[in-house]
Amino acid sequence: MSQPALDLFVLTYNCAHNAIDVPSLSSTLFNAVDHVPDLLIISLQEMSPLSHGLIGGSLLSPFFSRISEAVEIAARKLSGDSPVAGSSSNSEPRIFTNVAIRNIGMTGIMAFSRDAAAIQNLQTGEVGLGISSMGNKGGVGLRFTYADAKSGGETELTFVAAHLAAMEWDWERRNEDWKNIVRRLVFTPADGGEGGNAARARVGSEEAPLLGEGESANGIYKPTSHLFVAGDLNYRTSDTKPGPDDHEVSFPQPHDTVESPRHYSHLFKHDQLTRERLAGRTFHGLSEAPITFPPTYKFDEGPYLTADEDTKAWAWASHRWPSWTDRVLFLEAPKWMERKDGNAKIEVQKYEPLPLFKTSDHRAVLLSVKVPLVSIPEPDEDEDSTSSDPRINPPFEIDPDWSTARAIARKEELFVGVTGYITGTWEGRCIIGGTVAALVAGYFLLLAAFGN
């Protein structure tokens, strides 16, 4: 009998502050596979305007709702069912249940499961990586046990959505962002709610639970859990910005062959993430499937096409090196698990980008894998302090002041978010106008009352 496995699909997408185009995402989401996966995890970056993300709550609901609608339409299309007319349709059972949503600022994570009851012991965590640890950049995580009732198999999974520092020259800052994710992204039980074990985490980082005094920390590395990290990690293919003529001389195009010095494979030789990861300075212990696709960033305005085979020229932005900023990495099964069950390995099915959508200068990237539905056991006693597995010996210790730092940053997020919303959006200006009008009207009403 073959070992039961979880069919897992992880997608990362930088939305460039725009709500996603539902037809574009739904028509391409599952093109790389011929079936609907058991579990879909979506990592989102720049998923909304800054003020909306920093405030959170209901301001983000429309952005998440469009993702949910696109996912269900795509699943029904692949399953041969009629697409759902809208995200609010409840006339027939949905293929996917959105079992968890979480965000920190503009970085979000969503989990969709075909079997909602399979999601147990849900935990969430978050860390701000922007100015003053605010969430203009950040990491947000989900952890849960996936228990398949049919096969009886189960396994623990940890997912982190991340958006790290930008710019070619700031690779050391990106390494520091990863360090802060390891030190300050701490998981705590998600709020209870509808769905039983598949408790839906509430939208908006202002509701992040904090550990109490004396409680043990629970970071991204855990001996009994798999780990997947997906996001706009922002590592580039050069440590300096392009020169004035580089876009004409060095940037790859679809017609370049592998033998050409302009072929994109030559750019990958300078990939910062691979360099820093192999040197042990970032993303400690994580692996990545081979990259066989062109850079996913940065595309200039138009022409936007729907498929690579239709692309006669890639419209690169001339002021940024084409780079693989959008990545999905994972921890291989630990050695102590392989010694007990040599077949318990993560099996990569696909690792490739979606077509370019006109709403973003990034391409979404997906990873399709099979994860054995076997619990990772606790390490053997002989897995001592010399072990190189970060599940046992994380590269950095948990910051004991992580909760205090997050609480302070959250207050700053709300101040900056509300200020930006009121002064920089149409809705905010309406609030100001309405408030001023109400004050003026009240003033004249008081004059009239006292004048009589």
Secondary structure, DSSP 8 states (H G I E B T S, - for coil): ----EEEEEEEEEE-TTS---HHHHHHHTTTTSSS--SEEEEEEES-S-HHHHHH-GGGTHHHHHHHHHHHHHHHHHHHT----SSTT--SS--S-EEEEEEEETTEEEEEEES-GGGEEEEEEEEEE-SGGG-TTSEEEEEEEEEE-TTT--EEEEEEEEEE---STT-HHHHHHHHHHHHHH---EE----TTTTS----SSGGG-----TT-----S--TTEEEEEEEE----S-SS---TTHHHHTS--TT--TTSTTSHHHHHTT-HHHHHHHTTSSSTT-B-----S---B-B-S----S-GGG-SS--B-TTS--B--EEEEE----HHHHHH-TT---EEEEEEE----TT-SS--EEEEEEEES-------TT--TT---TTTS-SS---TTHHHHHHHHHHHHHHHHHHHHHHHSHHHHHHHHHHHHHHHHHHHHHHHHHH-
